[in-house]
Amino acid sequence: MAAAKQLPMVDLAPFFNSDRDDDGARAARASAIEAVVEACRTYGFFRVVNHGVPQELVSRSLKLSAAFFILQDEEKAKAVAEAGGATPIPARYYRLPSHSSDKAEYLLMYQPHLGHNLYPADPHEFRETLDECHEKLAKLGILVQEILAEGMGLPPDFFQEYTASDNSFHFLAALHYFPATEEDGSVGLSKHEDGKALTFVLQDAVGGGSRSSRTASGSPLSPSTGPSSSTLATSFRC
């Protein structure tokens, strides 16, 4: 297996220091904008720190998601919607069929205010925690879009025309990948492209994910640990 590679790291702290507007602050913002644009051009992926999503919230969201996935199948099935609905992909729990080479299960949730989501009764605090995490990530998404727009010489709200309306259906997915096995050739989730323009990845300490980019293919990603454990891996495509 190829050695794990670190993605470019971008510090977004300058965009949260609104009380500063001196030359140093402007230079820091300009440097971060350049780093984001360069990472998108070169890799399509990057990591962000000081992004405004509290580490405690990220950890709690991952912990509650893991607690949901260890429930009995009949309990998880209570978060399954009926056929049909207003969303392109149903807001529900789903486990990929056994004959699929992909081995994963997920719970997909849209913007809470749209009223499409089916939440499990257990674990306790799942709904309020995941909804709060969704809200924070949505705000971060708008910030990253504005950073990219400025770096590309576009109006600040250029991307919001395509992504900020209720019809854009941005979503949060709690994902559980089953261990890969040599016997059945399973891979967790096979190589794919996300359908959305911007994706945030909150990874637990297990690791095992990989990404392909313009400069590398299938490079393993090491999980974030230590002081920068609140890192989010981010991808952008347009």
LINWOSUL-V209708 format. One record per pair of residues at least 6 apart in sequence whose C-alpha atoms are under 7 Angstrom apart, sorted by the first residue. I is the first residue (numbers start at 0). J is the second residue. If there is no record, write none. Layout:
<<I J> <I J>>
//
This chain:
<<1 218> <1 219> <2 219> <3 218> <3 219> <3 220> <3 221> <4 218> <4 219> <4 220> <4 221> <5 220> <6 44> <6 45> <6 46> <7 38> <7 45> <7 46> <8 45> <8 46> <8 47> <9 31> <9 34> <9 35> <9 46> <9 47> <9 48> <10 31> <10 47> <10 48> <10 49> <11 31> <11 47> <11 48> <11 49> <11 50> <12 49> <12 50> <13 24> <13 27> <13 28> <14 28> <32 146> <32 147> <32 150> <33 150> <36 147> <36 150> <38 44> <38 45> <39 235> <41 213> <42 212> <42 213> <42 214> <43 212> <43 234> <43 235> <43 236> <44 233> <44 234> <44 235> <45 232> <45 233> <45 234> <46 230> <46 231> <46 232> <46 233> <47 230> <47 231> <47 232> <48 227> <48 229> <48 230> <48 231> <52 135> <54 229> <56 132> <60 128> <60 129> <61 203> <63 122> <63 125> <64 173> <66 122> <67 121> <67 122> <75 92> <76 92> <77 119> <78 91> <78 92> <78 117> <78 118> <78 119> <79 91> <79 92> <80 91> <90 107> <90 108> <90 109> <90 115> <90 116> <90 117> <91 106> <91 107> <91 116> <91 117> <92 105> <92 106> <92 107> <93 104> <93 105> <93 106> <94 103> <94 104> <94 105> <95 102> <95 103> <95 104> <100 184> <100 185> <100 186> <101 185> <101 186> <101 187> <101 188> <101 189> <102 176> <102 177> <102 185> <102 186> <102 187> <102 188> <103 175> <103 176> <103 177> <103 187> <103 188> <104 174> <104 175> <104 176> <105 172> <105 173> <105 174> <105 175> <106 172> <106 173> <106 174> <107 170> <107 171> <107 172> <107 173> <108 116> <108 170> <108 171> <108 172> <109 115> <109 116> <109 168> <109 169> <109 170> <109 171> <110 169> <110 170> <111 130> <118 126> <133 171> <144 158> <145 155> <145 156> <148 154> <148 155> <148 157> <149 155> <161 167> <176 187> <177 187> <178 187> <179 185> <179 186> <179 187> <196 235> <196 236> <196 237> <197 234> <197 235> <197 236> <198 233> <198 234> <198 235> <199 231> <199 232> <199 233> <199 234> <200 231> <200 232> <200 233> <201 231> <201 232> <202 222> <203 222> <204 222> <205 222> <206 220> <206 221> <206 222> <207 219> <207 220> <208 219> <208 220> <209 217> <209 218> <209 219> <209 220> <210 216> <210 217> <210 218> <210 219> <211 217> <211 218> <223 230>>
//
